[in-house]
Amino acid sequence: MSVTAAITQITSRSSIASNLLMCRRVVQRAAEEGAKVVFLPEASDFILSTGHTDPSLSSAGLSKPLNDSNEFLEGMKEQARESGVWISVGLHESAEDQRRCYNTSVLINNEGQVLQSYRKLHLFDVDVKPDGPTILESKSTVQGKEILPPVETPLGKLGSLICYDLRFPEPSLRLRRMGAQVISYPSAFTMKTGAAHWETLLKTRAIETQSYIFASAQVGYHLPLTQSSSLSLKSLPNPPPRVSYGRALAIDPWGDIIARLPPFSDDYDPEDLEDGLFALCHVNLEYLEKCRREMPLWEQRRADVYPEM
């Protein structure tokens, strides 16, 4: 028996209200097409534009605790109830350090209850030469401290990670040992790193854990609402705006792509940037168990030679 799920691709900007409306619409559309679980990307609540001059706009300043004061989270909980679907969504969570926030993935069930909130372990501090990206996520974000146990969902046991966590095999291997059958990586990869590594890393995590992988993605330019999102990659302002790679993917335990959305380019439809996209696929746990039974990696691991995750 298979269950339908949806990956999504959106362009978050600085307006939480506008981003919430877009997220609710894409969840509703996916649910109407039969999705039982909808995966939204990292930072679905907001992404600030590069070089913005409004001092009131900061990740810490816009972040909220995970309670009823968080209008974005409350809206997603309401949408889960209205559409009767489970939602995995990335957002910013306020931290004790008032200068920074947590990068968090929240799992909401179809009754609008928050079942889990995972805080990103690995922060994107990189300086890729000669032409970037140069990003210090740790300046605005507090790192998480734990891998949370998988949660039983309509798809199976779901483990949550976020974006840059993808580059480290240990968390996904640990989730597999904890019983995960599905692992999510809500993301906002850069153009350069996305084109080079995104698909390869996701397939690797699927193959080595023999799990379904869901990786919804941010896409396009994260600009103020007053500015058109249809810039050309060939003629960018200075400083260039933040841009995300897109190409959301779902991958099965054998490493095959079972759903995909396009990467960002100058040909990307502006309406798709405004409305968001989704793609459906099916999770079949009988197939997952077949893959694991026929190639029993977990029974063949050499704990006498190297440590278990």
Phi, psi and chi 1 to 4 in degrees:
 res  aa     phi    psi   chi1   chi2   chi3   chi4
   1 MET       -  135.5  175.0  178.6  155.4      -
   2 SER  -114.2  154.0   62.5      -      -      -
   3 VAL  -123.6  139.0  179.0      -      -      -
   4 THR   -87.5  135.7  -55.4      -      -      -
   5 ALA  -132.9  165.2      -      -      -      -
   6 ALA  -131.9  131.5      -      -      -      -
   7 ILE   -91.2  154.5   52.5  170.9      -      -
   8 THR  -133.7  165.0   64.2      -      -      -
   9 GLN  -145.5  119.8 -167.9  155.9  -74.1      -
  10 ILE  -136.0  169.1   64.3  171.7      -      -
  11 THR  -121.4   97.8  -51.1      -      -      -
  12 SER   -78.8  144.2  -65.9      -      -      -
  13 ARG  -123.6 -158.5  -58.2 -160.2 -165.1 -175.5
  14 SER   -84.2  -11.6   58.7      -      -      -
  15 SER   -90.6  109.5  169.0      -      -      -
  16 ILE   -62.3  -41.1  -66.1  174.6      -      -
  17 ALA   -61.9  -44.3      -      -      -      -
  18 SER   -67.4  -40.1  -64.2      -      -      -
  19 ASN   -65.1  -38.8  -62.9  -29.4      -      -
  20 LEU   -62.2  -44.6  173.2   58.7      -      -
  21 LEU   -60.3  -43.7 -177.7   60.3      -      -
  22 MET   -63.7  -44.2  174.0  173.6   54.4      -
  23 CYS   -63.8  -41.9  -71.8      -      -      -
  24 ARG   -63.3  -40.6  -67.5 -168.5   64.6  158.9
  25 ARG   -65.5  -42.6  -75.0  175.1  174.4  169.7
  26 VAL   -70.1  -34.6   78.8      -      -      -
  27 VAL   -64.2  -44.7  167.5      -      -      -
  28 GLN   -60.9  -44.3 -178.8 -179.7   15.7      -
  29 ARG   -63.3  -42.7  -74.5  156.6   44.7 -152.5
  30 ALA   -65.5  -40.2      -      -      -      -
  31 ALA   -64.7  -39.1      -      -      -      -
  32 GLU   -64.3  -24.2  -71.3  171.3   -9.7      -
  33 GLU   -91.2    1.5  -65.9  -65.2  -37.7      -
  34 GLY   112.8    0.9      -      -      -      -
  35 ALA   -67.1  136.1      -      -      -      -
  36 LYS   -99.2  -23.8  -58.7  -58.3 -178.9 -175.0
  37 VAL  -134.5  132.5 -178.4      -      -      -
  38 VAL  -120.1  128.2 -179.8      -      -      -
  39 PHE  -103.7  121.8  -66.8   87.7      -      -
  40 LEU  -104.4  160.2  -71.3  160.8      -      -
  41 PRO   -76.9  177.2   -8.2   20.5      -      -
  42 GLU   -58.8  145.4  177.1 -176.9   25.8      -
  43 ALA    53.0   42.8      -      -      -      -
  44 SER   -66.5  -26.4  -69.0      -      -      -
  45 ASP   -71.7  -38.1   54.9  -14.5      -      -
  46 PHE  -169.4  152.0   66.4   84.6      -      -
  47 ILE  -136.5  125.9  -67.7 -179.2      -      -
  48 LEU   -81.2  145.6  -63.0  177.0      -      -
  49 SER   -74.1  151.8   57.2      -      -      -
  50 THR   -67.9  134.8  -56.8      -      -      -
  51 GLY    71.9   21.2      -      -      -      -
  52 HIS   -65.7  151.5   65.6   82.5      -      -
  53 THR  -110.5    0.0   57.0      -      -      -
  54 ASP   -80.8  111.4 -174.2  -15.8      -      -
  55 PRO   -66.4  -17.3   24.9  -33.6      -      -
  56 SER   -79.3  -11.5   67.2      -      -      -
  57 LEU   -96.6  112.5  -67.7 -179.8      -      -
  58 SER  -150.0  156.6   70.4      -      -      -
  59 SER   -60.0  -42.9  -66.7      -      -      -
  60 ALA   -66.3  -40.1      -      -      -      -
  61 GLY   -67.5  -32.5      -      -      -      -
  62 LEU   -88.6  -14.6  -70.3  175.7      -      -
  63 SER   -73.4  150.6  -60.8      -      -      -
  64 LYS  -130.1  156.2  -62.1  -73.3 -176.4   65.2
  65 PRO   -67.0  165.2   24.4  -32.5      -      -
  66 LEU   -87.6   66.1  -57.6 -176.9      -      -
  67 ASN  -139.2 -168.2   57.1   31.6      -      -
  68 ASP   -72.8   -2.1   56.3   12.0      -      -
  69 SER   -81.5  -10.2   71.1      -      -      -
  70 ASN   -91.1   97.6 -170.1  -41.0      -      -
  71 GLU   -64.4  -32.4   62.6  -91.2   28.4      -
  72 PHE   -67.4  -49.3 -177.2   87.7      -      -
  73 LEU   -62.3  -41.5  178.7   57.8      -      -
  74 GLU   -62.5  -37.9  -71.4  -59.5  -62.0      -
  75 GLY   -65.8  -38.7      -      -      -      -
  76 MET   -70.6  -36.2  -64.6  -46.6  -57.2      -
  77 LYS   -63.0  -41.8  -70.7  163.5   61.6  177.2
  78 GLU   -63.8  -40.9 -177.1  176.7   42.9      -
  79 GLN   -65.7  -37.4 -168.6   61.5   51.2      -
  80 ALA   -59.9  -43.1      -      -      -      -
  81 ARG   -66.7  -45.3  -70.3 -169.1  -64.2  -91.3
  82 GLU   -64.6  -41.2  -71.4 -177.3    4.8      -
  83 SER   -89.9  -11.6  -66.4      -      -      -
  84 GLY    67.0   35.4      -      -      -      -
  85 VAL  -125.3  159.2  -63.9      -      -      -
  86 TRP   -85.6  145.5  -70.0   55.7      -      -
  87 ILE  -131.9  130.1  -61.8  172.8      -      -
  88 SER  -107.9  122.8  169.6      -      -      -
  89 VAL  -142.1  138.2   57.6      -      -      -
  90 GLY   -91.5  136.9      -      -      -      -
  91 LEU  -152.7  173.7   47.4   73.2      -      -
  92 HIS   -94.5  135.0  -60.8   79.6      -      -
  93 GLU  -120.2  132.2  176.4 -168.3   -1.7      -
  94 SER   -63.2  149.2   58.8      -      -      -
  95 ALA  -123.2  167.9      -      -      -      -
  96 GLU   -63.1  -35.7  -63.0   79.3    7.0      -
  97 ASP   -73.3  106.5 -179.0  -13.0      -      -
  98 GLN   -70.8   -8.7  -64.3 -175.1   -1.8      -
  99 ARG   -89.9  -11.8  -59.8  166.6  -58.9  170.0
 100 ARG  -137.3  173.2  -60.8 -172.4  -65.1  168.3
 101 CYS  -139.1  175.8   62.1      -      -      -
 102 TYR   -96.4  145.6  -67.8  109.4      -      -
 103 ASN   -96.3  108.4 -173.5  -25.4      -      -
 104 THR  -123.2  143.8  -59.9      -      -      -
 105 SER  -112.7  124.9  178.9      -      -      -
 106 VAL  -110.9  135.9  173.0      -      -      -
 107 LEU  -109.1  122.4  179.7   62.7      -      -
 108 ILE  -117.0  133.1  -54.9  166.1      -      -
 109 ASN   -87.1  179.6   69.6   10.7      -      -
 110 ASN   -75.1   -1.3   59.1  -15.1      -      -
 111 GLU  -101.8    6.2  -63.5  177.8   -9.6      -
 112 GLY    81.0   19.3      -      -      -      -
 113 GLN   -96.9  134.8  -59.3  167.4  -36.7      -
 114 VAL   -79.7  117.0  173.0      -      -      -
 115 LEU   -95.1  -25.8  -60.7 -172.5      -      -
 116 GLN  -160.9  146.3 -171.3  176.8   85.0      -
 117 SER  -134.5  111.9   55.2      -      -      -
 118 TYR   -99.5  131.7  162.0   76.8      -      -
 119 ARG  -100.9  129.2  -65.2  167.4  174.0  171.7
 120 LYS   -53.5  128.6 -174.0  177.5 -177.3 -178.4
 121 LEU   -79.9  -47.2  -71.1  178.4      -      -
 122 HIS  -105.4  124.9  -57.4   91.8      -      -
 123 LEU   -99.0  144.0  -58.2 -176.6      -      -
 124 PHE   -83.2   82.0 -169.8   45.7      -      -
 125 ASP  -108.3  100.0  -73.4    3.6      -      -
 126 VAL  -141.1  156.6  -59.6      -      -      -
 127 ASP  -141.8   87.5 -176.1    9.2      -      -
 128 VAL   -90.2  116.9 -179.9      -      -      -
 129 LYS  -102.3  152.2  -61.2 -175.4 -175.5  -56.0
 130 PRO   -93.5  -13.3   32.1  -35.0      -      -
 131 ASP  -123.6   34.3   54.2   -8.0      -      -
 132 GLY    82.1  178.5      -      -      -      -
 133 PRO   -82.9  155.5   31.6  -36.4      -      -
 134 THR  -118.9  111.3  -61.0      -      -      -
 135 ILE  -139.6  137.4  -63.0  175.0      -      -
 136 LEU  -123.4   84.5  -69.5  174.9      -      -
 137 GLU   -61.9  -29.3 -172.4  179.6   10.7      -
 138 SER   -65.6  -15.8   61.2      -      -      -
 139 LYS   -68.9  -27.5  -70.4 -178.5   65.6  176.0
 140 SER  -118.6   -4.0   61.8      -      -      -
 141 THR  -133.8  139.0  -52.9      -      -      -
 142 VAL   -94.4  131.7  179.9      -      -      -
 143 GLN   -75.0  146.7   63.8 -175.6    7.2      -
 144 GLY   -72.5  171.6      -      -      -      -
 145 LYS  -127.1   -0.2  -64.9 -177.8  178.3  179.4
 146 GLU  -153.3  151.6   60.4  179.6  -25.0      -
 147 ILE   -91.9  125.8  -61.8  171.0      -      -
 148 LEU   -92.4  147.7  -59.7  179.7      -      -
 149 PRO   -65.3  147.5   22.4  -32.4      -      -
 150 PRO   -59.2  149.6  -22.5   33.2      -      -
 151 VAL  -109.6  136.7  175.5      -      -      -
 152 GLU   -70.0  124.1 -169.8   68.5   60.4      -
 153 THR  -131.8  174.6   75.1      -      -      -
 154 PRO   -59.2  -22.0  -27.5   36.7      -      -
 155 LEU   -86.0  -18.8  -57.5  180.0      -      -
 156 GLY   127.9 -165.2      -      -      -      -
 157 LYS   -80.9  116.7  -66.5  179.2  179.9  177.7
 158 LEU  -104.7  124.8  169.5   63.9      -      -
 159 GLY  -106.5  142.9      -      -      -      -
 160 SER  -113.1  132.1  -64.5      -      -      -
 161 LEU  -136.0  178.4  -63.2  168.6      -      -
 162 ILE  -142.1  125.9  -60.4  173.3      -      -
 163 CYS    41.7 -101.6 -160.1      -      -      -
 164 TYR   -62.3  -20.8 -164.2   51.8      -      -
 165 ASP   -55.5  -25.3  -70.5  -25.8      -      -
 166 LEU   -58.9  -28.8  176.6   60.2      -      -
 167 ARG   -77.7   -5.1  -67.4 -173.7  177.0  -87.7
 168 PHE  -117.2  115.9  -56.3   87.7      -      -
 169 PRO   -70.9  -24.3   24.4  -33.2      -      -
 170 GLU   -58.5  -45.3  -66.1   86.5   -7.5      -
 171 PRO   -62.1  -40.8  -23.7   34.7      -      -
 172 SER   -70.2  -36.7   59.0      -      -      -
 173 LEU   -65.3  -38.3  -67.8  171.3      -      -
 174 ARG   -64.1  -41.9  177.6   61.8  179.0  156.1
 175 LEU   -62.7  -40.6  -76.7  171.1      -      -
 176 ARG   -60.4  -43.3  164.0   70.2 -160.8  -89.8
 177 ARG   -64.3  -28.7 -174.5  163.1  -65.9  -78.6
 178 MET   -82.5   -0.6  -63.7  168.1   81.5      -
 179 GLY   109.0    6.3      -      -      -      -
 180 ALA   -63.6  138.6      -      -      -      -
 181 GLN  -112.7  -20.1  -62.2  162.4  -52.0      -
 182 VAL  -135.4  138.4 -178.7      -      -      -
 183 ILE  -130.7  134.3  -59.1  173.4      -      -
 184 SER  -109.7  143.1   65.3      -      -      -
 185 TYR  -130.9   72.2  -73.0   98.8      -      -
 186 PRO   -59.7  135.0   23.4  -33.0      -      -
 187 SER  -144.5  165.9  -64.6      -      -      -
 188 ALA  -145.8   65.9      -      -      -      -
 189 PHE   -67.5  150.0 -102.4   57.1      -      -
 190 THR   -76.9  165.3   68.8      -      -      -
 191 MET   -61.1  -46.2  -67.6  -65.4  -66.6      -
 192 LYS   -68.2  -48.9 -176.1  165.4 -173.6  173.5
 193 THR   -72.3  -31.2   59.7      -      -      -
 194 GLY   -65.5  -48.0      -      -      -      -
 195 ALA   -62.4  -33.8      -      -      -      -
 196 ALA   -81.9  -40.8      -      -      -      -
 197 HIS  -128.0  -18.9  -57.8  146.3      -      -
 198 TRP   -53.0  -61.2  173.6 -114.3      -      -
 199 GLU   -63.5  -41.0  179.8  178.7  -33.1      -
 200 THR   -60.8  -45.7  -60.4      -      -      -
 201 LEU   -65.3  -43.4  -73.8  166.5      -      -
 202 LEU   -64.4  -42.6  -70.4  168.1      -      -
 203 LYS   -63.5  -38.9  -75.9 -172.1  170.7 -176.4
 204 THR   -62.5  -45.5  -59.5      -      -      -
 205 ARG   -62.8  -37.7  -62.4  -68.8   90.6   85.3
 206 ALA   -65.6  -45.5      -      -      -      -
 207 ILE   -69.4  -43.9  -67.1  165.7      -      -
 208 GLU   -74.9  -25.6   68.7 -170.3    2.8      -
 209 THR   -98.8   -8.8   64.6      -      -      -
 210 GLN    51.4   51.4  -62.0  174.0  -57.8      -
 211 SER  -131.4  160.8  -58.7      -      -      -
 212 TYR   -76.0  137.7  -75.7   92.0      -      -
 213 ILE  -118.7  130.1  -59.7  -66.6      -      -
 214 PHE  -119.8  123.1  -75.2   85.8      -      -
 215 ALA  -133.8   87.4      -      -      -      -
 216 SER   -77.4  157.5  -69.1      -      -      -
 217 ALA  -142.6  144.7      -      -      -      -
 218 GLN   -74.7  152.2  -67.1  -78.7  -11.2      -
 219 VAL  -146.7  143.6   66.1      -      -      -
 220 GLY    83.9 -168.6      -      -      -      -
 221 TYR   -83.7  132.0  -66.0  109.4      -      -
 222 HIS   -96.4   88.8  -55.5  -75.0      -      -
 223 LEU  -112.2  161.5  -60.7  166.8      -      -
 224 PRO   -59.3  152.8  -20.0   30.9      -      -
 225 LEU   -61.4  -23.1  -72.1  177.3      -      -
 226 THR   -76.5   -7.4   55.0      -      -      -
 227 GLN  -114.8  139.5 -168.4  170.7  -10.1      -
 228 SER   -64.1  142.5  169.9      -      -      -
 229 SER   -87.4   -0.7   58.7      -      -      -
 230 SER   -98.8   54.6   56.4      -      -      -
 231 LEU   -76.9  163.6  -65.7  174.3      -      -
 232 SER   -98.0  138.5  168.8      -      -      -
 233 LEU   -63.0  -18.0  -72.4  166.1      -      -
 234 LYS   -89.9  -13.6  -60.1  173.4 -176.8  176.7
 235 SER  -141.8   80.3   56.5      -      -      -
 236 LEU   -98.2  149.2  -62.5  176.7      -      -
 237 PRO   -70.0  169.1   25.6  -33.7      -      -
 238 ASN  -118.0  120.9 -169.8   23.3      -      -
 239 PRO   -74.1  151.4   29.4  -35.9      -      -
 240 PRO   -66.5  144.7   23.5  -33.0      -      -
 241 PRO   -71.9  157.4   27.6  -34.5      -      -
 242 ARG   -65.4  137.7  177.7  170.7  172.0  176.0
 243 VAL  -137.9  140.2   57.1      -      -      -
 244 SER  -112.8  148.7  -66.8      -      -      -
 245 TYR   -73.3  -36.1  176.6   64.3      -      -
 246 GLY    79.0 -140.4      -      -      -      -
 247 ARG    58.5   51.1 -160.8  154.8 -171.2 -100.9
 248 ALA   -55.1  141.2      -      -      -      -
 249 LEU  -137.9  148.8  -66.7  171.8      -      -
 250 ALA  -124.0  136.9      -      -      -      -
 251 ILE  -133.2  140.5  -59.2  174.4      -      -
 252 ASP   -90.4  176.0   74.1   13.6      -      -
 253 PRO   -66.0  -15.2  -22.4   33.2      -      -
 254 TRP   -89.5   -8.5 -168.8 -111.0      -      -
 255 GLY    96.8    9.2      -      -      -      -
 256 ASP   -87.0  140.0  -69.6  -31.5      -      -
 257 ILE   -75.3  125.1  -65.4  173.2      -      -
 258 ILE  -112.5   -9.0   54.2  175.2      -      -
 259 ALA  -158.3  144.7      -      -      -      -
 260 ARG  -151.8  153.9   74.1  179.4   79.5 -153.0
 261 LEU  -128.4  159.6  -69.0  167.3      -      -
 262 PRO   -75.6  152.6   26.7  -35.5      -      -
 263 PRO   -74.0  161.8   28.6  -34.0      -      -
 264 PHE   -73.4  142.8 -174.5   59.4      -      -
 265 SER  -159.1  174.7   69.7      -      -      -
 266 ASP   -65.2  -16.6  -77.7  -16.1      -      -
 267 ASP   -91.9    0.5  -63.0  -33.7      -      -
 268 TYR   -65.3  132.4 -156.7   94.2      -      -
 269 ASP   -66.2  121.6 -170.3  -27.1      -      -
 270 PRO   -57.4  -32.5  -24.6   33.5      -      -
 271 GLU   -64.8  -34.1  -71.2 -170.8    7.4      -
 272 ASP   -69.3  -29.8  -69.1  -22.4      -      -
 273 LEU   -68.7  -35.6  -68.9  172.9      -      -
 274 GLU   -79.2  -35.1  -62.0  -62.0  -32.8      -
 275 ASP   -99.8  -22.4  -61.6  -23.7      -      -
 276 GLY    82.4  157.8      -      -      -      -
 277 LEU  -125.3  158.3  -67.5  173.7      -      -
 278 PHE  -142.8  158.4   71.4   91.6      -      -
 279 ALA  -140.3  140.6      -      -      -      -
 280 LEU   -99.3  152.1  -60.0  177.5      -      -
 281 CYS  -154.0  176.1   61.4      -      -      -
 282 HIS  -124.1  136.8  -55.4  -71.2      -      -
 283 VAL  -105.5  124.8  169.8      -      -      -
 284 ASN  -123.7  106.7 -173.7  -33.8      -      -
 285 LEU   -71.3  -22.9  -66.2 -176.2      -      -
 286 GLU   -65.7  -39.9  -68.2  179.1    0.2      -
 287 TYR   -65.6  -41.6  175.8   69.2      -      -
 288 LEU   -58.1  -47.1  176.9  143.6      -      -
 289 GLU   -66.0  -33.4  -67.3  -55.6  -33.5      -
 290 LYS   -62.0  -46.0  177.0  179.0 -177.6  -67.1
 291 CYS   -59.8  -44.1  -69.9      -      -      -
 292 ARG   -71.0  -34.4  -67.6 -178.8  175.8 -174.9
 293 ARG   -72.1  -41.0 -176.8  174.3   59.7 -107.4
 294 GLU   -77.8  -23.7  -66.0  178.1   -7.4      -
 295 MET  -130.9   83.4 -167.9  175.0  -68.5      -
 296 PRO   -79.3   70.5   30.3  -34.9      -      -
 297 LEU   -58.7  -37.1  -60.4 -178.1      -      -
 298 TRP   -71.4  -31.2 -115.5 -115.9      -      -
 299 GLU   -77.3  -18.7  -70.4   70.6   34.0      -
 300 GLN   -98.1    0.1  -63.2  169.6  -20.8      -
 301 ARG   -68.4  145.7  -56.2 -170.8   91.7   79.3
 302 ARG  -101.3   76.7  -69.2  -68.2  -54.1  -84.5
 303 ALA   -66.3  -15.2      -      -      -      -
 304 ASP   -78.4  -12.5   60.7  -42.2      -      -
 305 VAL  -111.6  -40.6  177.4      -      -      -
 306 TYR  -134.4  156.2   47.0   76.9      -      -
 307 PRO   -71.3  149.1   25.0  -33.7      -      -
 308 GLU   -77.5  148.2  -68.5 -177.6  -14.0      -
 309 MET   -81.1      -  -70.7  -62.1  108.1      -
